[in-house]
Amino acid sequence: MNSCVVVMTSSKEEQDIVTSCQLGVNSFVVKPVEFNGFAKAVSELGLYWVLVNQPPVI
């Protein structure tokens, strides 16, 4: 089974994005701080991962 790593954080710092990518993160998502925006982002992220994302065939 393949693993995918998503970082969901409130940080928008460029260094955090760079470091995450260097460590093998598949996706870096900046989460909204208010609850409704956060819930929507999580829902959309789930839909993206299930419907749009194409993992490599191994």
Backbone as JSON Lines, residues from 0, in Angstrom:
{"i":0,"aa":"M","n":[0.84,-1.18,0.0],"ca":[0.0,0.0,0.0],"c":[0.88,1.24,0.0]}
{"i":1,"aa":"N","n":[0.54,2.2,-0.83],"ca":[1.28,3.46,-0.9],"c":[0.75,4.43,0.13]}
{"i":2,"aa":"S","n":[1.62,5.26,0.66],"ca":[1.22,6.29,1.61],"c":[1.3,7.65,0.94]}
{"i":3,"aa":"C","n":[0.36,8.51,1.29],"ca":[0.38,9.89,0.85],"c":[0.33,10.76,2.09]}
{"i":4,"aa":"V","n":[1.13,11.8,2.08],"ca":[1.2,12.68,3.25],"c":[0.71,14.06,2.84]}
{"i":5,"aa":"V","n":[-0.29,14.54,3.58],"ca":[-0.82,15.88,3.38],"c":[-0.56,16.67,4.64]}
{"i":6,"aa":"V","n":[0.05,17.84,4.49],"ca":[0.22,18.75,5.62],"c":[-0.89,19.78,5.54]}
{"i":7,"aa":"M","n":[-1.68,19.88,6.61],"ca":[-2.71,20.91,6.69],"c":[-2.34,21.78,7.88]}
{"i":8,"aa":"T","n":[-2.03,23.02,7.59],"ca":[-1.48,23.92,8.61],"c":[-1.99,25.34,8.4]}
{"i":9,"aa":"S","n":[-1.83,26.16,9.4],"ca":[-2.18,27.57,9.25],"c":[-0.99,28.38,8.76]}
{"i":10,"aa":"S","n":[0.16,27.74,8.62],"ca":[1.38,28.43,8.19],"c":[1.38,28.69,6.69]}
{"i":11,"aa":"K","n":[1.77,29.89,6.32],"ca":[1.96,30.24,4.91],"c":[3.44,30.54,4.63]}
{"i":12,"aa":"E","n":[4.29,30.19,5.58],"ca":[5.72,30.49,5.46],"c":[6.35,29.66,4.35]}
{"i":13,"aa":"E","n":[7.07,30.31,3.46],"ca":[7.72,29.64,2.34],"c":[8.66,28.54,2.82]}
{"i":14,"aa":"Q","n":[9.39,28.78,3.9],"ca":[10.33,27.78,4.41],"c":[9.6,26.53,4.87]}
{"i":15,"aa":"D","n":[8.4,26.68,5.44],"ca":[7.63,25.51,5.86],"c":[7.21,24.67,4.65]}
{"i":16,"aa":"I","n":[6.84,25.33,3.57],"ca":[6.46,24.63,2.34],"c":[7.67,23.9,1.77]}
{"i":17,"aa":"V","n":[8.8,24.59,1.67],"ca":[10.02,24.0,1.12],"c":[10.46,22.8,1.95]}
{"i":18,"aa":"T","n":[10.5,22.97,3.27],"ca":[10.93,21.88,4.15],"c":[9.99,20.69,4.03]}
{"i":19,"aa":"S","n":[8.7,20.94,3.98],"ca":[7.73,19.85,3.85],"c":[7.96,19.06,2.56]}
{"i":20,"aa":"C","n":[8.17,19.78,1.47],"ca":[8.42,19.11,0.19],"c":[9.72,18.31,0.23]}
{"i":21,"aa":"Q","n":[10.74,18.86,0.85],"ca":[12.01,18.14,0.97],"c":[11.86,16.86,1.79]}
{"i":22,"aa":"L","n":[10.91,16.85,2.7],"ca":[10.68,15.68,3.54],"c":[9.7,14.68,2.92]}
{"i":23,"aa":"G","n":[9.23,14.97,1.7],"ca":[8.4,14.02,0.98],"c":[6.91,14.21,1.07]}
{"i":24,"aa":"V","n":[6.48,15.39,1.51],"ca":[5.05,15.66,1.59],"c":[4.46,15.7,0.19]}
{"i":25,"aa":"N","n":[3.27,15.1,0.03],"ca":[2.61,15.08,-1.26],"c":[1.75,16.33,-1.53]}
{"i":26,"aa":"S","n":[1.29,16.97,-0.46],"ca":[0.44,18.14,-0.62],"c":[0.54,19.02,0.62]}
{"i":27,"aa":"F","n":[0.62,20.33,0.42],"ca":[0.7,21.3,1.5],"c":[-0.53,22.18,1.4]}
{"i":28,"aa":"V","n":[-1.39,22.15,2.41],"ca":[-2.65,22.88,2.38],"c":[-2.67,23.87,3.54]}
{"i":29,"aa":"V","n":[-2.92,25.13,3.23],"ca":[-3.07,26.14,4.27],"c":[-4.54,26.18,4.64]}
{"i":30,"aa":"K","n":[-4.82,25.85,5.9],"ca":[-6.21,25.75,6.34],"c":[-6.76,27.12,6.76]}
{"i":31,"aa":"P","n":[-8.03,27.33,6.46],"ca":[-8.69,28.54,6.96],"c":[-8.82,28.46,8.48]}
{"i":32,"aa":"V","n":[-8.8,29.58,9.17],"ca":[-8.87,29.57,10.62],"c":[-10.31,29.54,11.14]}
{"i":33,"aa":"E","n":[-11.26,29.99,10.36],"ca":[-12.65,29.95,10.84],"c":[-13.27,28.6,10.5]}
{"i":34,"aa":"F","n":[-14.17,28.11,11.36],"ca":[-14.63,26.73,11.29],"c":[-15.3,26.36,9.97]}
{"i":35,"aa":"N","n":[-16.2,27.18,9.46],"ca":[-16.9,26.82,8.21],"c":[-15.93,26.71,7.05]}
{"i":36,"aa":"G","n":[-14.97,27.6,6.98],"ca":[-13.95,27.52,5.93],"c":[-13.09,26.29,6.08]}
{"i":37,"aa":"F","n":[-12.75,25.95,7.33],"ca":[-11.96,24.75,7.61],"c":[-12.72,23.5,7.19]}
{"i":38,"aa":"A","n":[-14.0,23.41,7.56],"ca":[-14.82,22.24,7.21],"c":[-14.93,22.1,5.7]}
{"i":39,"aa":"K","n":[-15.1,23.21,5.01],"ca":[-15.19,23.17,3.54],"c":[-13.86,22.71,2.93]}
{"i":40,"aa":"A","n":[-12.75,23.22,3.45],"ca":[-11.43,22.83,2.93],"c":[-11.19,21.33,3.12]}
{"i":41,"aa":"V","n":[-11.55,20.79,4.29],"ca":[-11.38,19.37,4.54],"c":[-12.24,18.55,3.59]}
{"i":42,"aa":"S","n":[-13.47,18.97,3.39],"ca":[-14.38,18.27,2.47],"c":[-13.83,18.28,1.05]}
{"i":43,"aa":"E","n":[-13.38,19.43,0.6],"ca":[-12.84,19.54,-0.76],"c":[-11.54,18.76,-0.92]}
{"i":44,"aa":"L","n":[-10.73,18.75,0.12],"ca":[-9.49,17.97,0.07],"c":[-9.81,16.48,-0.07]}
{"i":45,"aa":"G","n":[-10.8,16.01,0.69],"ca":[-11.22,14.61,0.58],"c":[-11.72,14.28,-0.81]}
{"i":46,"aa":"L","n":[-12.53,15.16,-1.39],"ca":[-13.03,14.93,-2.75],"c":[-11.9,14.92,-3.76]}
{"i":47,"aa":"Y","n":[-10.97,15.85,-3.62],"ca":[-9.82,15.88,-4.52],"c":[-9.06,14.56,-4.45]}
{"i":48,"aa":"W","n":[-8.78,14.11,-3.24],"ca":[-7.95,12.92,-3.06],"c":[-8.63,11.68,-3.63]}
{"i":49,"aa":"V","n":[-9.95,11.6,-3.5],"ca":[-10.69,10.42,-3.96],"c":[-11.0,10.5,-5.46]}
{"i":50,"aa":"L","n":[-11.35,11.68,-5.95],"ca":[-11.85,11.79,-7.33],"c":[-10.83,12.28,-8.36]}
{"i":51,"aa":"V","n":[-9.89,13.11,-7.96],"ca":[-9.01,13.77,-8.93],"c":[-7.59,13.22,-8.89]}
{"i":52,"aa":"N","n":[-7.06,13.0,-7.71],"ca":[-5.67,12.57,-7.57],"c":[-5.42,11.24,-8.27]}
{"i":53,"aa":"Q","n":[-4.31,11.15,-8.95],"ca":[-3.89,9.92,-9.62],"c":[-2.6,9.43,-9.0]}
{"i":54,"aa":"P","n":[-2.68,8.42,-8.14],"ca":[-1.44,7.89,-7.56],"c":[-0.66,7.09,-8.59]}
{"i":55,"aa":"P","n":[0.64,6.95,-8.41],"ca":[1.42,6.15,-9.35],"c":[1.05,4.68,-9.26]}
{"i":56,"aa":"V","n":[1.11,4.0,-10.38],"ca":[0.86,2.57,-10.42],"c":[2.19,1.87,-10.15]}
{"i":57,"aa":"I","n":[2.21,1.04,-9.13],"ca":[3.46,0.34,-8.79],"c":[3.26,-1.15,-8.9]}
